[in-house]
Amino acid sequence: MKKLASTFSLFLIIAMAFSFLPSGVVLAAAGPTASAIAVSPTPVVLGVTEIVAATVTSTTSNIQSAEYSLDNGVTFTPMSAIDGAFDALSEDVSATFKLTTAGTYTVCVRGTDMLAIIGDTVCLASFTVLDTLGPITSAVLVTPTPVLLNGKAAVTALVDDTTTGGSKIFSAEYSLDGGAFKPMTAKDGAIDAVSEAVTAAFTATTVGQHTVCVHGTDVIPNTGDSVCSTFNVFYVFKGFKPPVRMGKINSAKGGQAIPLKWQLTDANGKGISTPASFVAVKSYAVDCASGIGDPSTATIESAPGNSGLKYQGNGNWQFNWKTLKSYSSAKGKGHKSSSVTCRKMFVAFNSGQNSPEVMFQFK
């Protein structure tokens, strides 16, 4: 109520003052004055939170608001009263800002009083912010998934300096498994923008899991942090050959030796002849009706005598799977009339891949 009464009294005084003016005389009301404008900390650094502070003073009416501009008074952003409320003729005000683009900036401040009169815009001398940050790399991806041995692959990424200085990208590079960085190209044909989608092609020469890292450099030049991603390189598995039938339930007797035959090649059809490609034949119990089981329980299978893994040329392999007699010793779900169990079998390779699973029903 006191503030309302004070404001009303002020209006009354102003109105009385106008009543004593000679006819035809108009007074120009002066808005608040901005002073003591300061930015801290200095020098201003990209990506760092800065504070702009000032004092806004009026001789006729309490301060209603204050604003600052970083573009020489073109666009303004609200400031806050440092004491928490705009309720006095003089207010210390402040605001925070963070710059993401290098360049020259001019800080300006203006105030507005309770009569809605906007004061003159007062500006500091300009300051320059240098781009000291490298571009941000994201979306690092290798395709196809998985990559095939000795096949072509592509690494793509986005290199962006928009929020780290706004400088144009100068180059982008990738590295495989910690090796030397190699150049990438822009998807649009030219590296000439603040943000660039980049790509590079390479040949995958070894199987297993690999790491690719990408970083970008702007025209300053600042090189950004490397961002990495993993990918797998697999063999081409040509499928199991007869007597095993893929996509069907294969019948067998517990204790029977089952010849598993398959072909393994690279992306170009060249047969894989190294025994190191083979890790193990594994199997695990599944429900005969649904085919559901727990792959994590898979056990390593063996071969009878010396009839284990055999290479037959052109990437063709054979492993004689010596099934256990116990595979026929239990009654499977959904097969109450006969004593059966079911298992799924697969071959594990040193690439980290497994062959497709094949289901067997043991009687």
N, C-alpha and C positions, 0 to 999 in steps of 0.2 A: 504494500500500500504506500509506503514511504517513497518507493521508486516511482510509482504512478503519480503521486502528488508532486514529486520533484519535476517529472516530465511535464505535467500539466502547468506548473508554475512557469517553467521555461517557455512553453508555448504562449502563455499569457503575457510574459514580459516582451517576447518578440512581437506579439500582436500590438501591444501598446506602443512599442518603439516605431512600428510601421505607421501607426495612427498620427504620429507627430511629423512624419516626412512631408515635405512639400509635394504638391500634386505633380505627377509625372516622373518622380524620382524612383528608380528601381535599384535595390541593393542586391548584389551578387553574393550569395552564400558561399563561404569557403568550406571545402571538405577537409577531412583529416589530413595531416601531414605525416608521411613515412620518413623515418630516420634510423640511424644506427643499423643499417642493413649489413648482415654478415653471413658468410657461409663457412661451416666447419664440418669436419676437419679439412685442412688444405695441405697440399694441393688436392683437388677433387680427383678421385680415382674411379674408373669404371667398375660397376658392380658393388661399390661400397655405399652404405647408407650415409647420406649427408644431412646436415641440418641448416635450414635457412631461418635466421632470426631477424627481428626488427622491432622498432617501437613506433606505434601509430598514435598520434595525438590530435585531439580536436579542442577548439576553444569555445565551442557553442553547445555540443551535444555529446553524450556518451558514445563510445565506439560500438558499432553493431557487428562489424566483421572486418576481416583482413584477408588479402589474397596475394599470392606470389605468381610470378611468371618466369619461365626459363627461356622464352623465345622473344625477348625484348618487348614484352607487353602485348603480345598477340593473343595468347590464351592464358587464363588465370586458374589457379587452384586454391581452394580455401586453406587458411591457416587457423591455428588454435590459439586461444589466450593462454599464456603460460601459467597464470594463476587459476585457470579453470573456468573462468566466466568473463564474457564481455559486459562490463558494468561500470566502466569508468571513462573519464575524459582521455586518459592515456593508458594504453595497453601494450605490454610486451608480448609479442606473438612469435610463433614458430611453426615449422612444418618440416617433415622429412621427405627426402627424395632419393632416388637411385638412378644413375644414368647408365644406359646400356649401349649408347651410341657415342663414339668419339666425335669431337667437333668443338666449336666455339659457342659459348652460351653467355647470355646476359641475364642476371637476376634482377627482377623488378618487383616492387611491393606497392600496394595501394590499400587504403582503408575506406570504410563506409561508416557514416555515423547513424544515429537513431532517426535522423530526419531523412535517411536514404540518400544523403549527399555523398557522392564518391569523390575522394580526394585525388590529387594529382598522382600519377605513376612516377615513382622514384626508382632509378636503376643504379646498380653497381657497375663498375667497370667490368668488361667482359673477361671471362677466363676460358682457357682451352683445356680440354680433356683429351689425352692421348690414348690411343688404342694399344693396350699392353697385354691383352688377353688373346689367346688362340681360339680358333673356331671350335665349336662343339660338334663332336661326331656322334651319330646315333643310327639306329636301324641297320646295324651291320648284319648281313645275311649272306649265306652261301647257298646256291642252288645248282643242280637239283638236289632233292632230299630223298634218299642219301645220294652222295656223289659216288659214281662207279669208278673202280680202279682203272687208271689210264684213260679215263674219260674227261671231257671238257667240263669245267665248272666256272661259275661266275661269282665274284664277291661284289656286293653292292652296299652302299651306305649313303647317309645324308650328312654333309659337312656344312655347318651353319654358323655364321658370325653375327647373326641378327642381334643377339642379346649379349655379345661379348666384344662390341666395338663397332659393328656395322661396316666393317671393311670388306672389300671383295675377296673372294677366295682366289688364291694363287695356284694351289696344287693340293692333291690328295694322294696318299700312298697306302699300300697294304703290306703286311708281313705275314708269312706262313711259318708257324711253329718257331717263332723267335728269330727267323732269318732276316736277311737284309730287306729293307723297305723298297718296294717297287712302285712305279707310277700308276695312277688310275686316270681314267678319262671321264669327262662329263657326259651324262646320258643325253643331254641336249646338243652335244657337239662342241661346246666351248666352255671352259671354266672362266666365267666373266661376271658372276653375280655374287651377292652376299650369301646366298644359300645355293648349294649345288648337290644334286643327286649324282653320285659317281659310281663307276663300275670298272672292273678289270676281269680278264679271263685268265685261267690257269689250268694246267693238267694235273690231276691227282695221281701221284706215282706210288704212293704207299697206302695200304689199308689201315683201318683203325680210326681212332678219334684224333682230330687235329684242331689247332687253334689258329684263327686268322685275326689280325689286329689292323685297325685303320686309324689314321690321323690326318688332319688337314692343316694347311698353312695359309694365312691370309697375306695380303700384299704388303704388310708393314715391314718385315714379315714376323708373325707370331705363329708358332706351331702349337696346336692344341693337344690335349691328352689323347693317348691311344685308347680306343675302345675295342674290346675283343669279343669274339664269339667262337663257339666250338661247332664242329660238323664231323660227320662220319663218312668214311670211304669204305664201300663194300665191294665184294665180288659179285659177279652175275651168277646166280644159282639157277641152273637150267631145269631143276625139278628131279624128283626121284623117278627111276626107271623100273619097269616090271622086274620082279613080281610085286613090288609095292605099288599100290594104286592111290594116287593123291586124290583128296576130296571124297574118299569113300572109307567105309569101315573095313579094315583088312582082318581076316580071320587067321588065327594061328593057335598052336598048342604050346602050353608052357614047357620050356626046355628046348623048344625048336630053334635051330639056327636060321635066321632070316637074312638073306643077302640084300644089303642096302646099296643101291647103285645111284650115283649122281654125277653130274657134270658141272664143273666150276670154270668160269672164264673171266677175262677182263671185259671192259666196255667194248673192245674191238673184236671180241670173239676168240682171242688167244687163250688156249687152255692153261689153267693154273696147275703146275706140276710139282710145286713144293709141298712136301709133307707137313711143313709148319702151318699150312693153311687149315689143317684139321686139328680140332681141339678134343672133341669127344662126341660120342653118341649118348644122348640122355633120354630118359623117359620118366613119366610120373602117372600115378593112378588118377582115373577120371570116372565119373558116373557114366554107366553105359547108356542110360536113357538120354541124358542131357549133354554128355560130353564135357561136363564142367569138372575141373580139378584145380589144384594149386601148383602152378609151374615152379614155384620156389622150392618145392619138395623133390624136384627132378634129381634122379640119381644117375651116375655114370655107368653105362653098360659096357660089357666086355665081349671079347671074341673068343671062340674055341681054339685052343692050341695056338698055332702060328698063323692062323687065317685071319689076322687083323686087317689093318688098312692096306690096300693094294692099289697102286697106280696103274691104269690101263691105257694111258696115252690120250692126248688131245683133251686134257682136263677131266677125263673120266676116272672116277674112283669107286672102290667097292670096300665095304666093311661088313663082315659077317657078324650079325648081332646074335649072340648067344642068349636067348631069353631064359628067364628063370622058371623052373617048374612051379614055383610058388605063385606065379601069375595066374595059374588055373585052379588055385586051391580055395578060392572064396566065391561066394555067390554075389553077383553084381545086381545093383538096383535096377528094377524094371525087367529082370530076367529070372523070375522066380522058378520057372520050370527047368532051368538048366544051371549048372555050376559054371559061371563065367566071371571074368573080370575084364576091365578095359583100361588101356593105357594110351597116352599120346607120346609119340617119339619125335625127336628132332636132332639135327646135327648142329653142334656149335663150332664156329670158325674163329680163327685168330683175328679177324677183322672186327670182332665184337657183335657180329650178326648171327642169327640162328636161321636154319632152314625153316620152311613151313612145317607145321606139325602134322603128323599123320596118325590117325586113330587105329588102334589094334584091339580086337576082341579075342580074349584067350579062353579056350574051353578046356 
